[in-house]
Amino acid sequence: MSRLLILGGTGFIGRNLVKYLVDNNCCSKIKVIDKQFPAIAYFSEEITKAFENEIVEFKQGNLNSPTSIEKCYEDPDGGWDCVINLAGETKYGQTAEVYQEKTLDVSLKCAKEAVKRKVPKYIEFSTAQVYKANKKISNEEGDIKPWTRLATSKLECEEKLKELGLQNLIIVRPSVVYGPGDIFGISPRIITAAVYKKLDEKMKFLWNGDLRLNTVHVFDVCSAIWLLVQKGENGKTYNLCDKNDTTQSKINVLLEEIFGIKTGFIGKVMSNLAKVNMKSVTEDVNEKHLEPWASLCKEHGILSTPLTPYLDQELLYNNPLYVDGSKIESDIGFEYKHPKMTKELLEEQINYFTKLDLFPNLWK
């Protein structure tokens, strides 16, 4: 059975991956490395139980320190069959220096240790935001033009890792990942909808409803990773994107059903006017949302939560994320088990946090 080393394994994707691997009896050993301890990572009971399984070992590690990385890679039983790198900064709107230190440097140092130890397979997580934002769907050979600073850093990671001589490098470019534990993907829009329910106002977003924000459910991401561990080929890059062709409008329809609110869009003319002074517009939007969110949390006895309706300026421009995720299906037989975003899937995401008292239970 496989022996896996997961870097950044207490994060959103990592925690769900560990649970998937344990539940499906995939591995004989899973070593999880992260700077964040499980006890303070907002784990559900199910995730906690998975991490307590006898095949799972957690080690707190500083993945910017070569000495610490070397210790993290240590294995008395012969080494790892695959290293999965989920580590790095996941917040948007950080400076280039932050992404240099927390994403690029981390990835390079971890990969160099994998080369030194001759790890048979290395899976690096990137983002589909590296593709040029246009109305043409992007497959793995699509035009490259990253449109967030995070994506710029991820693309540089991809390029430099290809130069290191890793034995079996596979790059994964997911669209917007959502599901239980999501904080930075669809969650800000969900939280904003909760704010508008409190305000009893119509929720309007910039641009039009046809702006694409293609998605993939975290459970499909986890099953894709496991299949790549088994069948992924050296030098390949794979997109991950469901069949929903998710747009702003499709997300809003579901939020209307869940929260009983009305939604709409400002339109291209007004949005282009806002674009002239987007920094100020972003500040105004976030100011409008943050105070009611804090008030809503207080009403429900929530003193602290990682969830926020804050939307970064980078994400408010007219940049469609339109991704072809079919190559992994044709190449290695992957199947998307959650091909459509549904009301039930978003409610499951909300309930993950509601059970932890991190999201107001608006249905009491």
Buried (B, 14 or more C-beta within 10 A) or exposed (E): EBBBBBBBBBBBBBBBBBBBBBEEEBBEBBBBBBBBEBEEBBBBEBBBEBBEBEBBBBBBBBBBEEEBBBEBBEBEEEBBBBBBBBBBBBEBBBEEEBBBBBBBBBBBBBBBBBBEBEBBBBBBBBBBBBBBBEEEBBBBEBEEBBBBBBBBBBBBBBEEBBEEEBEBBBBBBBBBBBBBBBBBBBBBBBBBBBBBBBBEEEBBBBBBBEBBBBBBBBBBBBBBBBBBBEEBEEEBBBBBBBBBBBBBBBBBBBBBEBBEBEBEBBEBEEBEEBBEEBEEBBEEBBEBBBEBBBEBBEEBEBEEBEBBBBBBBBBBBEBBBBBBBBBBEEBBEBEBEBBBBBEEBBBBBBBBBBEBBBBBBBEE
